[in-house]
């Protein structure tokens, strides 16, 4: 079994939460309980994963890193927008 399957599974599990978070924030228009610093740390982790995939071992998980990075970026933008409105 390839170790890439475990990295893929990790990214799918982590990524599964972001659509729910984004949906809830769009629906409620509130960023209650959101931490900008937490989202930035998560974003930096995904960017580091992308850099590793780009400069190091390339495999099929790059798409998952990019997808998760996009979702965290959307969540971060919504958090900034709705925290400013509170």
C-alpha positions in Angstrom: 0.0 0.0 0.0 1.3 3.4 -0.9 1.9 6.0 1.9 0.2 8.5 -0.4 -3.2 7.0 0.4 -2.7 8.0 4.1 -1.8 11.6 3.1 -4.9 11.7 0.8 -7.1 10.3 3.6 -5.8 13.0 6.0 -6.5 15.8 3.5 -10.0 14.5 2.7 -10.8 14.3 6.5 -9.5 17.7 7.2 -11.1 19.1 4.1 -14.5 17.7 4.9 -15.1 20.3 7.6 -14.5 23.4 5.6 -17.7 23.4 3.4 -19.8 23.1 6.5 -18.0 26.0 8.1 -18.3 28.2 5.0 -22.0 27.3 4.6 -22.8 28.1 8.2 -21.0 31.5 8.1 -22.7 32.5 4.8 -26.1 31.5 6.3 -25.7 33.2 9.7 -23.4 36.1 8.5 -21.6 35.7 11.8 -18.0 34.8 12.6 -18.6 34.0 16.2 -16.0 31.7 17.6 -13.7 32.0 14.6 -10.0 32.6 15.2 -8.1 34.5 12.5 -4.8 33.2 13.9 -6.0 29.6 13.7 -7.1 30.0 10.1 -3.8 31.6 9.2 -1.9 28.7 10.8 -4.0 26.1 8.9 -3.5 28.1 5.7 0.2 28.2 6.1 0.2 24.4 6.7 -1.6 23.8 3.5 0.7 26.2 1.6 3.7 24.3 3.1 2.2 21.0 1.8 1.8 22.5 -1.7 5.4 23.7 -1.6 6.6 20.2 -0.6 4.6 18.6 -3.4 5.9 21.2 -5.9 9.6 21.1 -4.9 9.8 17.6 -3.5 7.9 14.5 -4.2 5.1 15.1 -6.6 2.0 12.9 -6.3 -1.7 13.1 -6.8 -2.5 14.8 -3.5 -1.6 18.3 -4.9 -5.2 18.7 -5.9 -6.4 18.1 -2.4 -3.9 20.6 -0.9 -5.1 23.2 -3.5 -8.8 22.5 -2.8 -8.3 22.7 1.0 -6.3 25.9 0.6 -9.1 27.4 -1.5 -11.7 26.5 1.2 -9.6 27.8 4.1 -9.0 31.1 2.1 -12.7 31.5 1.6 -13.4 30.8 5.3 -10.7 33.3 6.2 -12.1 36.0 3.9 -15.6 35.5 5.3 -14.3 35.6 8.9 -12.5 38.9 8.2 -15.6 40.3 6.5 -18.1 39.3 9.2 -15.8 40.1 12.2 -15.5 43.6 10.8 -19.3 43.9 10.6 -19.8 42.8 14.3 
